[in-house]
Amino acid sequence: MIHSIEKALKDHNPEDLPQKARAAVLVPLFESEKGVGLVLIQRSENEGPHRGQMGFPGGMVEPGDNGSLLQTALREAKEEIMIFPEDVKIIGELSQRQTILSELSVKPYVGVIPYPYNFIPDLTEVQDTYTAYLAALDREVMMGENSFDLPPPVYPVSGKPVWGLTGRMIMELLELIKL
């Protein structure tokens, strides 16, 4: 299944916004006996406009990234949940998106990680990690009114809503691979 996702991403022409992205995320995929899954984080309640929200590991470009959005995504994944860059095989990109709350442009990179993986959240930034399987996300998406009272698409993961930028990224990935 990962091979077919990699092929779909290779043939995909992700759209970028007119403004240059200033942040990047890693969309970590893995394959297990249950199918292909992805890893999400719940941001800590500390500070920032996205506190407490579910999302992918990532953040703002820093000087040490040398302007590379891919390096930003990999560095942030390591800082936030200890996914080591050498354990990630980048298989493609999704379209650059703009966050609803902060109007920040974000570039998503899709990478495959080994399974199982020992995530170690940096508790100053990440409250917890979650996994969700693509087939379940495809079935459970809330496209209209939902119990979370959030704009669709909304994906329920462990009783928590995944929406906004992350929800739109998941929707693009699912549409691309047409489960």
C-alpha positions in Angstrom: 0.0 0.0 0.0 2.8 2.4 0.8 4.2 1.8 -2.7 0.9 2.9 -4.3 0.8 6.0 -2.1 4.4 6.8 -3.2 3.4 6.5 -6.8 0.3 8.7 -6.4 2.4 11.3 -4.7 5.1 11.1 -7.4 2.4 11.8 -10.0 0.8 14.6 -7.9 1.5 18.3 -8.6 0.9 20.0 -5.3 -0.3 23.6 -5.4 1.7 26.3 -3.7 0.3 29.6 -2.5 1.5 32.9 -3.9 3.3 33.7 -0.6 6.3 31.6 0.3 5.7 29.1 3.1 7.3 30.0 6.4 6.6 26.7 8.1 6.6 23.0 7.3 5.1 19.8 8.7 6.0 16.1 8.4 3.1 13.8 7.6 4.5 10.6 9.1 3.0 7.4 7.5 3.7 3.8 8.6 2.5 0.4 7.5 1.4 -2.3 10.0 -0.8 -5.4 9.9 -3.8 -3.1 10.3 -3.0 -1.1 7.2 -1.4 2.3 6.5 -1.6 4.8 9.3 -0.4 8.2 10.1 1.0 9.9 13.3 -0.6 13.0 14.8 0.4 15.1 17.8 -1.7 17.0 20.2 0.0 20.4 20.8 0.5 21.3 24.5 -1.7 23.8 26.2 1.3 26.1 26.9 1.1 28.9 24.4 0.4 29.8 20.8 -2.7 30.0 18.6 -2.8 26.3 18.0 -2.4 25.1 21.6 -4.3 21.9 22.4 -5.0 21.2 18.8 -4.3 18.0 16.9 -1.8 18.2 14.0 1.3 17.0 12.4 4.8 17.6 13.8 6.2 20.8 12.4 6.8 24.5 12.9 8.5 27.6 11.7 11.6 27.8 9.6 14.7 28.7 11.7 18.1 30.0 10.6 19.7 26.5 11.0 17.3 25.1 8.4 19.2 27.1 5.7 15.8 28.1 4.1 14.9 24.4 3.5 11.3 23.7 4.3 12.1 19.9 4.3 14.8 20.4 6.8 12.3 22.4 8.9 9.8 19.5 8.9 12.4 16.9 9.8 14.0 19.1 12.5 10.6 19.8 14.1 9.6 16.1 14.0 12.8 15.3 15.9 12.4 18.1 18.4 8.7 17.4 19.0 8.4 13.6 19.1 11.9 12.3 18.4 11.4 11.0 14.9 15.0 10.9 13.7 15.5 12.3 10.1 17.5 9.2 9.1 14.4 7.1 9.9 12.2 9.0 7.4 11.9 8.2 3.8 10.3 11.2 2.1 7.9 10.0 -0.6 6.2 13.3 -1.7 4.6 16.6 -0.9 1.1 17.9 -0.4 -0.2 21.3 -1.4 1.0 24.3 0.6 -1.8 25.4 2.9 -2.7 28.4 5.1 -3.8 28.0 8.7 -7.2 29.4 9.6 -6.2 30.9 12.9 -2.7 32.3 12.3 -2.8 32.8 8.5 0.6 31.0 8.3 1.6 29.3 5.1 2.7 25.7 5.7 4.3 23.1 3.4 3.6 19.4 4.1 6.0 16.6 3.4 4.9 13.0 3.4 7.4 10.5 4.8 7.4 6.9 5.8 8.7 5.8 9.2 9.4 2.3 10.6 6.7 0.6 12.6 6.5 0.4 15.5 8.3 3.6 16.5 9.1 4.9 19.9 7.8 8.5 20.0 9.1 10.7 22.9 7.1 13.9 23.1 8.7 17.1 24.2 6.1 17.9 26.8 6.7 21.7 26.4 5.4 21.5 22.8 3.5 18.2 22.6 0.9 16.8 25.0 0.6 13.4 23.3 1.0 11.4 20.1 -1.8 9.5 18.3 -2.0 7.1 15.3 -4.9 6.8 12.9 -5.4 4.5 10.0 -6.2 6.0 6.6 -9.1 3.7 5.9 -10.8 4.7 9.2 -10.2 8.4 8.6 -11.7 8.0 5.1 -14.8 6.4 6.7 -15.2 8.7 9.7 -14.8 12.1 8.1 -17.5 14.6 9.2 -18.3 16.9 6.2 -21.3 18.7 7.5 -22.4 19.8 10.9 -20.5 17.9 13.6 -20.5 17.4 17.3 -17.3 19.5 17.6 -19.0 22.5 16.0 -15.9 23.0 13.7 -15.7 23.7 10.0 -15.3 20.5 7.9 -13.6 18.4 7.2 -13.3 17.1 10.7 -11.7 13.7 11.5 -12.4 12.2 15.0 -9.2 10.6 16.3 -9.4 9.1 19.8 -12.3 11.4 20.6 -10.5 14.5 19.5 -11.2 16.6 16.4 -8.6 16.9 13.7 -9.7 19.8 11.5 -8.4 23.0 9.9 -5.1 22.8 8.1 -4.4 19.3 9.2 -7.9 18.1 8.2 -7.5 19.6 4.7 -4.1 17.9 4.4 -5.6 14.5 5.3 -8.4 15.1 2.9 -5.9 15.9 0.1 -3.9 12.7 0.8 -7.1 10.5 1.0 -8.4 12.0 -2.3 -5.0 11.4 -3.9 -4.8 7.8 -3.0 -8.6 7.1 -3.4 -8.9 4.3 -0.8 
